[in-house]
């Protein structure tokens, strides 16, 4: 779905999940477009990279709105994708490995249980 749904659609899906009383958190993974911005990049590729940035930021915005965790994963690391690199540098956490995402979510849940 990553190539057929734009960032607005992806965020709407995440937001719809977060509105459910049956869902406490969302893990999103599978997004990502390889490459770095440079002059002469095909317009279509620039659009995909910008869409990736909007998806990462939007996921964190809806997480704050609904006060439920959204763990953002990407199939590319910060050395493979300028969008991922820039978002990490701007303070957004973007995971690469699914096990790291699950461990982080479990740690958040464990902390929540101890606190409450």
LOVEXGU-303812 format. One line per field, with one value per atom (N, C-alpha, C): residue in one letter; atom name; x, z, y. Coordinates in Angstrom, 2 decimals, decimal comma. Example, Ala and Ser with C-alpha at 12.3 -4.5 7.8 and 13.67 -1.06 7.14 Angstrom:
% LOVEXGU-303812
aa	[A	A	A	S	S	S];
at	[N	CA	C	N	CA	C];
u	[13,19	12,30	13,20	12,85	13,67	12,90];
w	[7,80	7,80	7,80	7,08	7,14	7,87];
v	[-5,69	-4,50	-3,30	-2,25	-1,06	0,03];
% end
This chain:
% LOVEXGU-303812
aa	[X	X	X	X	X	X	X	X	X	X	X	X	X	X	X	X	X	X	X	X	X	X	X	X	X	X	X	X	X	X	X	X	X	X	X	X	X	X	X	X	X	X	X	X	X	X	X	X	X	X	X	X	X	X	X	X	X	X	X	X	X	X	X	X	X	X	X	X	X	X	X	X	X	X	X	X	X	X	X	X	X	X	X	X	X	X	X	X	X	X	X	X	X	X	X	X	X	X	X	X	X	X	X	X	X	X	X	X	X	X	X	X	X	X	X	X	X	X	X	X	X	X	X	X	X	X	X	X	X	X	X	X	X	X	X	X	X	X	X	X	X	X	X	X	X	X	X	X	X	X	X	X	X	X	X	X	X	X	X	X	X	X	X	X	X	X	X	X	X	X	X	X	X	X	X	X	X	X	X	X	X	X	X	X	X	X	X	X	X	X	X	X	X	X	X	X	X	X	X	X	X	X	X	X	X	X	X	X	X	X	X	X	X	X	X	X	X	X	X	X	X	X	X	X	X	X	X	X	X	X	X	X	X	X	X	X	X	X	X	X	X	X	X	X	X	X	X	X	X	X	X	X	X	X	X	X	X	X	X	X	X	X	X	X	X	X	X	X	X	X	X	X	X	X	X	X	X	X	X	X	X	X	X	X	X	X	X	X	X	X	X	X	X	X	X	X	X	X	X	X	X	X	X	X	X	X	X	X	X	X	X	X	X	X	X	X	X	X	X	X	X	X	X	X	X	X	X	X	X	X	X	X	X	X	X	X	X	X	X	X	X	X	X	X	X	X	X	X];
at	[N	CA	C	N	CA	C	N	CA	C	N	CA	C	N	CA	C	N	CA	C	N	CA	C	N	CA	C	N	CA	C	N	CA	C	N	CA	C	N	CA	C	N	CA	C	N	CA	C	N	CA	C	N	CA	C	N	CA	C	N	CA	C	N	CA	C	N	CA	C	N	CA	C	N	CA	C	N	CA	C	N	CA	C	N	CA	C	N	CA	C	N	CA	C	N	CA	C	N	CA	C	N	CA	C	N	CA	C	N	CA	C	N	CA	C	N	CA	C	N	CA	C	N	CA	C	N	CA	C	N	CA	C	N	CA	C	N	CA	C	N	CA	C	N	CA	C	N	CA	C	N	CA	C	N	CA	C	N	CA	C	N	CA	C	N	CA	C	N	CA	C	N	CA	C	N	CA	C	N	CA	C	N	CA	C	N	CA	C	N	CA	C	N	CA	C	N	CA	C	N	CA	C	N	CA	C	N	CA	C	N	CA	C	N	CA	C	N	CA	C	N	CA	C	N	CA	C	N	CA	C	N	CA	C	N	CA	C	N	CA	C	N	CA	C	N	CA	C	N	CA	C	N	CA	C	N	CA	C	N	CA	C	N	CA	C	N	CA	C	N	CA	C	N	CA	C	N	CA	C	N	CA	C	N	CA	C	N	CA	C	N	CA	C	N	CA	C	N	CA	C	N	CA	C	N	CA	C	N	CA	C	N	CA	C	N	CA	C	N	CA	C	N	CA	C	N	CA	C	N	CA	C	N	CA	C	N	CA	C	N	CA	C	N	CA	C	N	CA	C	N	CA	C	N	CA	C	N	CA	C	N	CA	C	N	CA	C	N	CA	C	N	CA	C	N	CA	C	N	CA	C	N	CA	C	N	CA	C	N	CA	C	N	CA	C	N	CA	C	N	CA	C	N	CA	C];
u	[0,82	0,00	0,85	2,11	2,95	3,02	3,05	3,16	1,84	0,73	-0,56	-1,38	-0,98	-1,69	-0,74	-1,19	-0,32	-0,31	0,49	0,66	-0,66	-1,53	-2,82	-3,63	-3,65	-4,37	-3,77	-2,45	-1,79	-2,10	-2,06	-2,33	-3,80	-4,69	-6,11	-6,32	-5,61	-5,71	-5,21	-4,05	-3,50	-4,47	-5,00	-5,93	-7,19	-7,71	-8,90	-8,62	-7,45	-7,09	-7,01	-6,43	-6,25	-7,57	-8,60	-9,89	-10,62	-10,16	-10,80	-10,43	-11,41	-11,15	-10,44	-10,40	-9,79	-8,31	-7,81	-6,41	-5,70	-4,60	-3,84	-2,61	-2,17	-0,97	-0,98	-0,17	-0,05	1,43	1,79	3,12	2,92	3,62	3,55	4,94	4,99	6,27	6,06	7,11	7,02	7,11	7,10	7,26	8,72	8,98	10,37	10,68	11,45	11,91	13,40	14,16	15,61	16,08	17,14	17,76	17,89	18,66	18,90	18,56	18,08	17,71	18,95	18,84	19,90	19,29	19,98	19,44	19,31	18,26	18,04	17,26	16,87	16,05	14,74	14,23	12,93	11,84	10,92	9,86	9,10	8,82	8,09	8,80	10,11	10,88	10,86	10,96	10,89	9,55	8,48	7,15	7,10	7,68	7,68	8,46	9,60	10,41	9,66	9,06	8,28	7,11	6,47	5,35	5,82	7,02	7,57	7,77	8,28	8,46	7,12	6,11	4,78	4,18	4,44	3,94	4,59	5,90	6,61	6,10	6,07	5,61	4,15	3,32	1,89	1,59	2,36	2,16	2,40	3,42	3,70	2,66	2,15	1,11	-0,17	-0,61	-1,84	-1,60	-0,37	-0,02	-0,24	0,21	0,02	-1,45	-2,15	-3,56	-4,39	-4,14	-4,93	-4,25	-3,07	-2,33	-2,15	-1,85	-1,55	-0,27	0,59	1,85	1,66	2,43	2,57	4,06	4,44	5,84	6,04	6,92	7,13	8,36	8,15	9,24	9,42	10,60	10,92	11,84	11,66	12,50	13,92	14,14	15,46	16,06	17,38	18,08	18,39	18,94	19,24	20,40	21,15	22,19	21,66	20,41	19,80	18,72	18,22	17,10	17,28	17,25	17,37	16,17	14,99	13,79	13,94	14,40	14,61	15,70	16,80	17,93	17,48	16,77	16,35	15,36	14,45	13,46	14,10	15,05	15,78	16,55	17,19	17,92	16,99	15,72	14,73	14,01	14,44	13,90	12,80	12,47	11,47	12,18	11,64	12,24	11,70	12,58	12,20	13,00	12,29	12,92	13,15	14,15	14,44	14,07	14,36	14,15	12,84	12,08	10,79	10,97	12,03	12,22	12,50	13,20	13,42	12,09	11,22	9,91	9,09	9,08	8,32	8,91	10,24	10,88	10,54	10,53	10,20	8,75	7,85	6,44	6,24	6,94	6,83	7,37	8,48	9,04	8,07	7,42	6,43	5,26	4,80	3,70	4,08	5,28	5,75	5,83	6,34	6,43	5,03	4,10	2,72	2,09	2,29	1,72	2,29	3,61	4,21	3,75	3,60	3,19	1,75	0,90	-0,52	-0,81];
w	[0,00	0,00	0,00	0,38	0,50	-0,80	-1,92	-3,19	-3,76	-3,21	-3,78	-2,91	-1,67	-0,76	-0,37	-0,51	-0,14	1,37	1,84	3,28	3,97	3,32	3,92	4,18	3,21	3,38	4,46	4,52	5,54	6,93	7,09	8,39	8,77	7,81	8,10	8,63	8,05	8,52	9,96	10,24	11,60	12,57	12,16	13,01	13,29	12,28	12,46	13,46	13,37	14,33	15,74	15,89	17,21	17,87	17,08	17,66	18,29	18,00	18,54	20,01	20,81	22,21	22,33	21,27	21,29	20,94	20,51	20,09	20,99	21,58	22,50	21,85	20,72	20,06	18,61	17,78	16,38	16,03	15,34	14,75	13,25	12,63	11,18	10,61	9,59	8,99	7,51	6,75	5,33	4,43	5,01	4,21	3,83	2,88	2,58	1,11	0,77	-0,60	-0,53	-1,23	-1,17	-1,91	-1,43	-2,15	-1,38	-1,94	-1,37	-2,39	-1,93	-2,83	-3,49	-4,74	-5,47	-6,71	-7,29	-8,49	-9,59	-10,34	-11,43	-11,04	-9,76	-9,34	-10,10	-10,55	-11,22	-10,28	-10,81	-9,98	-9,19	-9,80	-9,12	-7,88	-7,94	-6,79	-5,68	-6,02	-5,01	-4,29	-5,05	-4,45	-3,46	-3,80	-2,91	-1,63	-1,76	-0,58	0,32	-0,26	0,53	1,20	0,51	1,07	2,27	2,18	3,29	4,52	4,31	5,41	6,06	5,25	5,78	6,54	6,08	6,77	8,15	8,23	9,51	10,48	10,05	10,93	11,31	10,35	10,61	11,61	11,55	12,50	13,93	14,12	15,46	15,89	14,96	15,29	15,78	15,09	15,53	16,82	17,04	18,30	19,46	19,31	20,35	20,50	19,39	19,42	20,23	20,04	20,70	21,95	22,26	23,44	23,47	22,29	22,16	21,34	21,67	20,94	19,49	18,61	17,23	17,02	16,76	16,53	15,01	14,53	13,09	12,66	11,70	11,15	9,68	9,21	7,81	7,35	6,13	5,64	5,33	5,36	5,05	6,28	6,36	7,45	7,04	7,98	7,69	6,69	6,42	5,40	4,02	3,95	2,68	2,22	3,15	2,82	3,45	2,61	3,12	3,99	3,63	4,42	5,84	5,98	7,31	8,05	7,39	8,02	8,56	7,75	8,18	9,33	9,31	10,38	11,70	11,65	12,87	13,39	12,52	12,93	13,51	13,09	13,61	14,86	15,40	16,66	16,56	15,35	15,19	15,24	16,01	16,10	14,98	14,17	13,07	13,24	13,39	13,59	12,26	12,25	11,06	11,29	12,47	12,77	13,53	13,10	13,74	15,19	15,51	16,90	17,80	17,30	18,09	18,34	17,35	17,50	18,57	18,51	19,50	20,89	21,01	22,31	22,90	22,06	22,52	23,00	22,24	22,62	23,92	24,07	25,31	26,50	26,31	27,39	27,79	26,81	27,11	27,90	27,49	28,18	29,60	29,78	31,11	32,03	31,51	32,29	32,67	31,73	31,98	33,09	33,03	34,05	35,43	35,52	36,80	37,36	36,49	36,91	37,38	36,77	37,13	37,98];
v	[-1,20	0,00	1,25	1,13	2,32	3,11	2,43	3,13	3,61	3,14	3,49	4,45	4,63	5,53	6,65	7,90	9,02	9,20	10,16	10,36	10,67	11,43	11,76	10,50	9,60	8,35	7,48	7,41	6,60	7,14	8,45	9,06	8,86	8,93	8,67	7,25	6,30	4,91	4,81	5,40	5,37	6,04	7,19	7,93	7,11	6,46	5,63	4,51	3,90	2,85	3,41	4,59	5,18	5,59	5,82	6,20	5,01	3,82	2,63	2,42	2,04	1,71	0,36	-0,40	-1,72	-1,68	-0,53	-0,41	0,59	0,16	1,01	1,63	1,08	1,58	1,09	1,74	1,35	1,26	0,20	0,08	0,19	1,11	1,25	0,98	0,16	-0,20	-0,47	-0,36	-0,70	0,51	1,69	2,89	3,06	3,90	4,23	4,30	5,31	5,50	5,81	5,02	5,14	6,39	6,97	8,05	9,34	10,24	11,56	12,61	13,75	14,84	15,41	15,67	16,35	16,95	17,86	18,48	17,44	17,57	16,63	15,40	15,31	14,17	14,20	13,08	13,08	13,60	14,39	14,98	13,93	12,81	11,76	11,26	11,19	10,74	11,78	13,05	14,09	14,04	13,82	13,71	12,55	11,41	10,25	10,53	11,21	11,51	12,50	13,52	14,48	13,78	12,86	12,10	11,28	10,73	9,96	10,84	12,05	12,99	13,31	13,58	13,90	12,73	11,51	10,32	10,18	10,35	10,24	11,30	12,54	13,63	13,46	13,10	12,94	11,84	10,76	9,66	10,14	10,96	11,47	12,51	13,27	14,26	13,58	12,53	11,85	11,07	10,62	9,97	10,94	12,16	13,17	13,53	13,64	14,01	13,01	11,72	10,69	10,12	10,61	10,16	8,65	8,10	6,68	6,57	5,62	5,49	5,05	5,68	5,24	5,04	3,81	3,47	3,46	4,32	4,48	3,68	2,80	2,03	2,32	2,07	2,31	1,20	0,74	-0,34	0,12	1,43	1,99	2,65	2,63	3,31	4,75	5,49	6,89	7,06	6,01	6,12	5,75	5,28	4,91	5,88	6,69	7,56	8,93	9,95	11,31	11,67	11,20	11,50	10,98	9,75	9,16	9,92	10,19	10,90	12,26	13,03	14,36	14,30	13,33	13,26	12,84	11,93	11,55	12,76	13,51	14,70	15,77	15,76	16,71	16,20	15,08	14,59	13,55	13,12	12,06	10,72	9,79	8,47	7,60	7,08	6,18	4,90	3,81	2,51	1,81	0,95	0,15	-1,32	-1,80	-3,22	-3,44	-4,42	-4,71	-5,14	-5,87	-6,29	-5,10	-4,08	-2,86	-2,13	-2,14	-1,51	-2,23	-3,55	-4,34	-4,15	-4,16	-3,95	-2,59	-1,58	-0,22	-0,15	-0,72	-0,71	-1,49	-2,61	-3,39	-2,59	-1,90	-1,08	0,03	0,65	1,68	1,09	-0,07	-0,73	-1,11	-1,65	-2,03	-0,82	0,29	1,52	2,00	1,97	2,39	1,55	0,24	-0,66	-0,39	-0,16	0,12	1,46	2,43	3,78	3,81	3,01	3,01	1,80];
% end
